[in-house]
Amino acid sequence: MKEILAINGGEKTVNENFVWPVYDETDVNAVAEVVRSGKWGNPDCEDLVAKFEKEFAEMCGTKYALTCVNGSVALRLALIACGVKPGDEVIVPPYTFIATTSIVLEANCVPVFVDIEPDTYNINPVGIEKAITEKTKAIIPVHFAGQSCNMDAIMAISKKYNLKVIEDACHAHGAEYKGMKLGSIGDVGCFSFQSSKNLTSGEGGIITTNDEKLYDMMNSLRNVGRVKGGQWYEHHNLGCNYRITQMQAVLLSNQLKRLGEQTQRRHNNGTYLNSLLEKIDGITPLARGLGETLHSYHIYIFKYDKSKFNNLPKVEFSKMLAAEGVPCFMGYPQPLYKQPLFLEKNFMCYAIPSEVDYSKVCCPVAEKACYEEAVWIFQNTMLGEKEDMDKFAEAITKIQKAVLS
Ligand SMILES: *Cc1c(COP(=O)(O)O)cnc(C)c1O
């Protein structure tokens, strides 16, 4: 018998309340202690910031880690420190958060969009190689949803053409590719601590690298152009104040203790949910087994085929699934090059060559993902129990039965 869908007043399939952020009294006390100490930030004290940077670098397996105000600024400082010049081209995917590409414009460089792979939604290395010109200086692969990009292929291309690789690891704290932490493979790795991310202090970011020169430059840019050994009012580079506070750092240190266990839990639940959803006609989880030894599932993504759901559009399906109690969302409504920012070239004071025309860009895989296919389930649900995953699959089956009958 067909059940009444929750969207039509029936019972919800999932009744769990998935919390985020996760915290307890140890977080509260750690922050309270800093508040009481009166040592909140630069210039008198940055010991807790330095401590967290050391801990994050250790977790990530890099020599250096440098905090900053957010993930966008992390990417911005990384790109500028890589030595790009106005008019240089930077290869980016179209299926990502706007910051991956807007920071390229802010560096007076040209974002060049390369389509994603249909089975992972990560940037396609074959497309990268085709897009390289004399002006190409860097690639920003995004480990989308926490699934590693094909880093062997991307690093090989970067060596062949002498390009910098900036990993956008804003979805990938603690995730791995062939046993290496994401953010430790390219020249620089960038992470966000914004409130939705897998490690958070409300806002914040961090940059990882093994390259001392890049580290020194990014440190200077973060710190108003000051340099090691220089005077307080001595400014060498065009930077700004992008530092975080001691309250953020101490919270991050405490949160970091949970990251390993949480990442493993998301990985396990995501893997289990794949095994359930791949049995449903018209639902395809993204591909696995492509080197991602640990998937951080910042987003759990599956592909939806409306032809198996009586042609119910994805947007309607996502709403029905959310009503069933599965925290989910249709994802990006369009690839980035379709945003007014790019179509209208509202680039403010930044100097992009006039011949650049984003209305001509077409990345069919990203378009299909946005318009038809991709459904996102939020990361905190992946911290749930195995039974919750069973319920998610049940909710999808319930919708399918209802729309087909
Ligand atoms: C969140 C995010 C960013 C930017 O991070 P903020 O801290 O919000 O500035 C960049 N890239 C991706 C893929 C993100 O998800």
The ligand as an SDF file (V2000), in Angstrom:
LIG
                    3D

 15 15  0  0  0  0  0  0  0  0999 V2000
   33.3280   27.3070    2.0640 C   0  0  0  0  0  0  0  0  0  0  0  0
   34.1250   27.2350    0.8240 C   0  0  0  0  0  0  0  0  0  0  0  0
   35.0650   28.2100    0.4800 C   0  0  0  0  0  0  0  0  0  0  0  0
   35.2260   29.5140    1.2000 C   0  0  0  0  0  0  0  0  0  0  0  0
   35.3310   29.4240    2.5440 O   0  0  0  0  0  0  0  0  0  0  0  0
   34.8220   30.6660    3.4760 P   0  0  0  0  0  0  0  0  0  0  0  0
   35.3970   30.3290    4.7960 O   0  0  0  0  0  0  0  0  0  0  0  0
   33.3340   30.6470    3.4510 O   0  0  0  0  0  0  0  0  0  0  0  0
   35.3860   31.8990    2.9080 O   0  0  0  0  0  0  0  0  0  0  0  0
   35.8440   27.9980   -0.6410 C   0  0  0  0  0  0  0  0  0  0  0  0
   35.6980   26.8980   -1.3920 N   0  0  0  0  0  0  0  0  0  0  0  0
   34.7790   25.9610   -1.1150 C   0  0  0  0  0  0  0  0  0  0  0  0
   34.6860   24.7560   -1.9920 C   0  0  0  0  0  0  0  0  0  0  0  0
   33.9470   26.1130   -0.0140 C   0  0  0  0  0  0  0  0  0  0  0  0
   33.0100   25.1940    0.2160 O   0  0  0  0  0  0  0  0  0  0  0  0
  1  2  1  0
  2  3  1  0
  2 14  2  0
  3  4  1  0
  3 10  2  0
  4  5  1  0
  5  6  1  0
  6  7  2  0
  6  8  1  0
  6  9  1  0
 10 11  1  0
 11 12  2  0
 12 13  1  0
 12 14  1  0
 14 15  1  0
M  END
$$$$
